[in-house]
Amino acid sequence: MQTFQGFVAPGFDNVLELFESLLLDDPNYSAQLAAYHRGAPVVNLTGGPDMTPETVTGAYSCSKGVAAMVIALLVQDGLLDLDTTVAHYWPEFAVHGKDRLLVREALSHQAGLMGLEGGFGLDEFTTPAAAARLAAARPSWQPGRQFGYHALTIGIIMEELCRRTAGESLQSVYERRIRTPEGVDFFLGLPADVERRYRDVLYQPAVDQDTAELPWLDPLSLEGLNSNAPISGIMELPNIRSVRAAGMSAAGGVGSAEGLARLYAAATTGVGNRHPFLTPETVDVMSCEQVWGLDRSSGLDNAFAVVFMKPHPSRNFGSHRAFGHEGANAALGFADPAYALAFGYIPRRQEDGRTPGKAHRLAAEVRRSAAKLP
């Protein structure tokens, strides 16, 4: 009995075999998988009991990679200079030692602004009020001297830089210049008329087995600041209508795996007869690794370009030229210029995203298949 819907192009049969094996191994496994090669769709698969090709669902921090495409356009247009200080565009930011922080440093998780004591309200994240509070904050370390994943606040920084340079919201620029003209099935702000396609992300909250209660997360720890505790649980975010409607660029994006793959293809190779919306020079600037090592937030190894994640031993999703972003449910979107590939993967249920996660195994098989083609 067929366990999937969709297709793979000739030469990508091994990808289908792996995807089918994952479906057969776990009757609860549901996911979408998509890939483009040289601007053409080569993989578009959906499988499992909780997913259809029409389903859109939360992709968490994959949203950062989507929002970073807007930042790339601002850089390409000359509106935003990565080697200029954040305070040049945002004067209120120049307090508590943040006056010398460069844009490229702020957008590679070096600002030391993991969150605020007391947190942000869920409906506050995409507003100028959140940006004003963050600008006035004292950083947790000397800005530009170390890095730690800014799970939610990097979205506030991106959005305010867009408002200050383009004069409109990041979500508006994305819709007008990227999503609509490129036909991308991924939203930073899910419209009401697409809401019928949305299905909640299914996840299991972490429980302390000895007490059968949620372990306490100190709201004043770096981890607590980073996750906006105790106001929100990060895993809940896209399942909250107001959050996905606002399209918070750190974690509120909603879409399909095909949408993620098409976005990265449209940016780097172009889709069909369309030219890519980013130049090779812009891609090189945005995808150049800025930091690598132990992440101050998690204590685990991590690597970042300008906003985008870079492959490294624990998240080996592509070649050294690849760039993209994963989500908290192990969703993954990236481009790999070395193979002329773009990739999207979104599971319905939360998975472990670190190697050898399903997304990385599937990405490796897609790369292996592309490498064999003439």
N, C-alpha and C positions, 0 to 999 in steps of 0.2 A: 504494500500500500504506500502511495506517495505521501511523504511527510512534509513536503514543502510546496510553496507556490513561487513562481518566478522562472528565472533562466540564468544560465551562464554561457558566455561566448566560447567558441572553440579554443582549446588550450587552457581553459580554467576549470576543467572537470574535477581536478583534485580538490578545488575549493568546495564544490558541491558535495563531494564525498565526505570531506571533513565536517561540513555543516550538517549533513544527514546523520553522521555518526553521533554528533552532539545531541541531536534531537532524539535519536534512538536510545542513547544512554540515559536520558533524563526525561520522563514524560511531562514534567512541569516546565521544561525549558522552552522559552519563547523568545524569538529575536528577529530582527531585520538586519540584513547585510547587503551592502552595495559597494560597487567599485567602478571607477572609470579608468580607462587606459588610453592615453593619447587623445583624450577628449571624447571618447565613445564609451557608453555603458557596456561593461563586460560581466558584471555580476549584479543581480537584483533578486534577492531571496528573502522569503518570509517563512517562518515555521513556528510550530507550537500552538497550544490551545488558546493562548491569550492574545494573539497577534494576527492582524490581517495586513495586506499591503496598504490599506487605507489608514491604518492606525498611526496617530501621532502621539507621542508621549514625552515625558521629561528626559532631558539629556544632561541636566545639571551643568557642570563646568565645561562641557563642550561648548556652552554658550559663550565662554570667554574667547575661544578661538573664532567663533562667529563674529563677536563684537570686535575682535582684533582686526578683522577685514576692513572695518570702518576706519580704525586707526591707521591701517596701511594706506587707505585712500587719502586720508588727511596728510600723511607724510608725502605721498606721491604728488599731491596737489601743491605741496609747499606751504600748507597752512600750519603744519606741526613739525618742529625740528627736534629730533630725538636728543640732540646734544645741547639743547637749551634748557634752562631750569624750568621746573614746573611753575615756580613763582612768577616767571616772566609772563606766562599766560593767565596765571591765577594768583594775583598778588597776596590775597589773604592766606595763602599757603605758607608764606615766608615767616613762620614763627617757630620757636622751640628747635632751632637748628635745622629746619627743613629748607632754608632759603637757597642752599647750594645743591639740592637734590636735582639731578637731571631727569628729563622725561624718560629716557631709556632705563634709568635706574628705578624710577617709580613703577614703570611698566614691566619690570623683571623682579618684582617682589622684594625690593630693597628698602622700601620707605620706612619700615618699622611701624606701620599703622594697621595692625592686625584687626583692630576693632575698637570700640569705645566701652568704657565702664558704663553699665546700664543698657548697652546695646542700642540697636536701631529698630524702630517699628517696621513691620513687614511692608507697610504701604509707604514707608519713608525712603526706601533705598534708591529709587530712581528720581528723587527730587533734589532741587538745589539746596534744600534744608539739610539733607544728609551730607552733601558736599561741604556746606558751611561748617557743620559740626566736625567733620573729619579734618578740614583745613586748620581748625583751631586746636586740634589734639596734639598732645605731646607724644612723640614716637617712643617705642619700647626699646630701641637701640639707636645708635648714631646712624642716621640715614646714609645709605650708600656703602656701609662697611660690612654688611652681611645680608643674607636673604632668608626669608621665610614666607611660605605660601600664604598670600592674602586671599583667603577663600572667597570672601564677599566684598571686601573693601576695594579691591582692584577694579571692580565694576564701577564703583562710585567715582574713582579716579578717571577711568576711561570716559565715563559719561560727562563729567564736568569739563574735561579737556575738550571734548567734542563741542559742548555748548559754548565754551570760551573761544574756540577757533572757527567753528563752522556756523555758529549762531543758531543751531537747532539741535534737537536731541539726537543721540546716537541711534536710537530706535527709528527715528524718522529718516535719517541718512541711510540706514541699512535697508529700510523698506523701499525707499525711492531709487537708490542707486545700485542696489545689489539684489534683494530678494525678488522684487517684481520683474525687472528686466531680464534677470537670469533664470527665472522660473524655479526658484529654490523653495523646496517644501520644508523649510525650517523658519520658525518665527521668533522674533524678539518682540513679543506682544501678540498673543494668540487672539485673532479676531473672533467675535461672537459667532459668526457664521461657520467657523471651522471647529467650534467647540464640540460639535457632535462627534468628531473623529477622535477626540482625546480619550485616552484610557489612563487611569492612574498607574504610576509606578508602584509595583508590589515590592515591599521590603520588610525585613524582619528587624525590629529594633534590637540593639545589643542589650542583653540581659545578663546580670551577674547570676550565675547558676546557683551559688550558695545562698543568696538571699531572695532570688526570684524578683528582684527589683532592678530598675535602671540604675547603673552605677552613677555616683555623683560626679558631675563635671563642674569643677571650680570655675565660676564665671569670670574670675579675675586672673586665671591662668592664661598663658598665650593660647592654649587650645580653646579655652572658654571664650576669649575675646574673638578668636578666629571664626568660631561657629555661631557667634551672636547669642550665646547662652545667657540667660535662660529663656529668651523671648521666642526662639524658634529652633526646631530641629532641621538641620540642612536637608535631610532626606524627605521632609514633608513639603519642601518649597514648591516644586512644580505641580503638586497635587492640590495646591491652594489656588482657587480661581483668580483672586486678585493679583497674586504673584505672577502667574503666567500671562495674565492680561496686560500687566505693566511691562513684562519682558525684561526684568532686571538682567543686565548683561553679564553678571557673574554666575548666575545659576538658574535663571528663570526661563531659558529658551526651551521651545517645544517644537518637535518635528519628527521626521522620519530619517532612517539611515540613508535612503536615497537622496534626501535633501542635503544631508551633511556631505555625502560624496560629491554631489553636483556642485555644491558651493566651492569646495576645494578645487574641483576640476575647473570651474568657471574662473577661479582666481589665477590658476597657474598654467593650464594648457588651453583654456577655452573649451567650450562644449559645442560639438558640431562644427559649424562654420563661423562661430563667434570667436573673436579674439579674446584672450584673457583680460580681465579687468585690472590686473596688476602687471606691471612691467617686470622683467627678470631682475632688474636692479632693485626694485622695491621688495620683491620676494627675498633677494639676498640680504637686504638690510633688516627686514623684519624677522627672518629665520636664523640670523646669526646668533649663536649661543652667547648669552651674557653672563650666566652664573651656572655653576655645577658644584655639587658637594652635599654636605649634610644640611638639610632644610631646618631652619631654626624653629619652624612650626611643629614639624612631625618627628624630627630626629632621624629621618630616613633620607636616602640619597634622592636628589632631584636635580633637574636641569631645565633652564628656561631660556628662550630667546626673548624677543620683545612680546610679552604676553604669552606667546605660544610655548607649549612644552616641547622639549627636544628628547629624542630617544637616549636612553642610558641603560646600564645593565639590568636594572630592576623594571624598566618600562621600555623594553626593546621593540618598539612598534614599527621601526622603519630604518632606512639607511641614515648615514650621518647628515644627509641633506634634508631629511624629513622634518616636518613641523606640523603641529596640530594641538589637540587638547582632548583629554579624557574627562569623563564625568564620574560622580560619586557612585553611580550604579554600574560602572565599567563600560558605559557608552564611550565611543571613540570616533573622532573624525580627524583626518590628517591628509596632507599632500606629501608626496615623495617625488620631488623633481628628478632624482636619479633614475627612477623607473617610469616617469611620466604617469604616475598613478595618483588617484584620489580615492579615499576610503571612508566609509561610514558604517558604524555598527551601533545598534541600540537594542539592548535586551529589555524585556518587559519586567523581569524580576532582577533585583539587585544581585550583582556578582562581585567576586573579588577581582579587582582590576589589575593587580600586579602580576608580572610574569610568573608562571605560564598561564595567564588567564585566557579565556576563550577568544577575546578580541585580538590578543597578540598572536595566538596560534593561527587564527584566520588571516590576519594581516600578513604573517610570514608566508602562508600558502599563496595568497594573492601575489606577493612579490616574487615568489619562486616561479609561479606560472608566467608572470610578465617577463621575467628574466630569460625564459626559454623561447620567447617569441622572436621571430626574425626582425 
